[in-house]
Amino acid sequence: QVQLVESGGGLVQAGGSLRLSCVASGRTHTMGWLRQPPGKEREFVAGISWSGGSSNYADSVKGRFTISRDNDKNTVYLQMDSLKPEDTAVYYCAAGRSAVWNKVYDYWGQGTQVTVSS
């Protein structure tokens, strides 16, 4: 069983930056971030392999967001730059046993709110 705890969300102005962190307990493989904007379905944001050698991103965040991980700390990060109002969402950390390109996750955190004001 894997437990995930996110932190780092908050309110930021458009163009600003935030860094989300997620600490995992238990062995993790692929990790990722997904988000759920208000009134919409949850969507994939970014994923990273266990080694950190492979990652993927949603088209909407490519070039603005960067996912990374520190396995010594069992932590995955999401650096979010050039934030836009449409990035407003609850962001969820996720972990899974499948390869990163499958975008399939088995465990979820409780989420952290990110609000970007215009």
Buried (B, 14 or more C-beta within 10 A) or exposed (E): EBEBBBBBBEEBEEEBEBEBBBBBEEEBBBBBBBBBBEEEEBEBBBBBBBEBEEBBBBEBBEEBBBBBBEEEEBBBBBBBBEBBEEBBBBBBBBBBBEBBEEBBBBBBBEBBEBBBEE
